Amino acid sequence: MPFTSITTILPTITQVAKAAGSIVQLVKDTETRQKIIELQTSILDLHDRVRQAQVEQDELVKVKDELERKLLEHQQWGAEAARYELRQLADGIFVYALKAEHKEGQPDHFLCPHCFEQKKRSILQHPVAGYANYMCHACKFEIVPVRPAVGFATVQRRDRFGGLL
């Protein structure tokens, strides 16, 4: 029996239980009356089981809907993530960059590698025009160019208040 028909069964069971109650009042024979009462008890038990099945069905529908939502999000993220590639800006400094074939009028930009792994698209930006560093405003990931003797950039991670982590 499909779950969709559970809600149509409940009114029928209720009507049968009422009919059994009416019959009990009409029957004079004690043995027959007892059997009808047993039938009525069984009907009420069936009614409770159908209600429980309906509650379980509602829970399963919620789980199914949530799984479908997560699957759709996963598929959408997969399509979005496929537009980017991991690129090395300098030794040990990686970002996700938009692939040339997926620009579709968008300017070149980099995505935060930390946020990208969390399935979030957060564009790395210069905190102020003219600065050489990049910053993720979502997780505070920051690429700060430093010109040490070997001449490579370093990655620093800052907390919300600007302190180094």
N, C-alpha and C positions, 0 to 999 in steps of 0.2 A: 504494500500500500504506500503510495507516495506521501511524503510529509505534507504536501500542500493540501491534502484532503482532511488532515487532522481537525482543522477548525470547523469543517462541515459535519464532523462526527459528533462533536460535543452537544449541539442542540438535540440531535436524535437520541443520544444516550439520556439526556435530561428528560425528554418526552417519554421514553420507555420507563424510566424510573417513576415518573408521575403516574403513568398508566398502571404499573405494578402496585403502586400505593392505592390507587382507586379500586383495583381488583381485590386487594386485601380487605377493604371495607365491605365489599359485597359478599365475599365468601364466608359461609357459616362453618364449614368443615374445618376443624382445627389442624388436621394434618395438611390439607391443601393450603391453608393459611400459612403454616410454617414454611412450606416449600416456596410459596410466593415471597415471603420475607427473606428467605435465603437467596432467591433470585434477585430481589431488590438490593440486597447487600452486595451481591456479585456485580450488579450493574453499577452501584456506587463506587466499588473498587475499580472497575473498568474505567469509570469516569475519571477517577484520580490518576490512573495510569496514563490515560490519554492526555490529561493536563500536564503531567510530568514530561511526556514525550514532546508536547508542544513547547514547554520551557527549554528542553534540550535542543529542539529544532531551532528555536530562536537564537540560542547560544551558538549553534553551529553556523547559522546564517551570518552572525556577527563575525565569527572567526573566518569564514569564507570571504566575506567582504574585506576584512583587514588583510588577508593574504593576497587577494586580488589587487588591493591598493598598493601593497608592498611590491608585488610583481611589476605593476605598471611603473612605479617609481624606479625600480631596478632597471627596467627596460629603457626608460627615459634617460636615466643616468648613463647607461651603457652607450646610448646613441650620442649623448653630450660628451662623454669621456673619449669616445673614438675620434672626436674632432681635434684632440690635443695630443701632443707627444712630449715625452720627457726630454728636456734639453739641458745641457750643461753650460752654465754661463761662465764659470771659471772652475779651477780645480776644486772639486768637492762641493760646488754650489749648483744645485739642480732646481729647475722650475718646470712647470708645464706650459708649453707654448702652443698657440693655435697653429694648426697645420696650414700650409699655403693653400691647399685645395679646398679648405673649409672657411676661408675668410668671408666670403659672401658680403663684401662691403664693410666688414669690421676691420678696425685698425689692429696692427700687431699688438699683442699684449701677453702678459705672463700670468699664470695662476699660481697661487700659493700651494706648494707641494703638500704641506700638512693638511690644509683644508680639502685639497683634492682627494687625498687618501680617506678623508671623512665623508666623501661624496658630496662635497660642497664646492661651488664655483665661486672663488674669491679672487678678484683681480688684484695683483700686486701693483701698488701705485707709489709715486714719489710723494712724500709727505708735504713737500713744498716745492713749487716750481723751481727748476734749476738745480735741485739736489740730485746727487748721483745714487743715493740709496733707494731701495724699494721697501715698502711696508705693506703687510696684510692688516687691514683694519679689523678683520674678524678675529684673528687669533694672536695678533701682535708679532707675527714672524717678521723679521727684518733682515735685509741684506745690506750690510754697511761696507762699502769699499774702503779697504785699508791698504796703504801702500808700504808694506814692510820691505825689507831688503830683497826678498825673493819675488816681490811684486805680484801678489795674488789677493783676491778679495776674501773676506771672511764672513761667516754668517753669525749673527748675534740674535738671540731671542730675548725679547724684553717683556716684562710683565705689563699690566695695564697702566701702571703709574710711571713707566719709562725706565724702571730699573732693570739691570741685566739679570737674566736667569742663569 
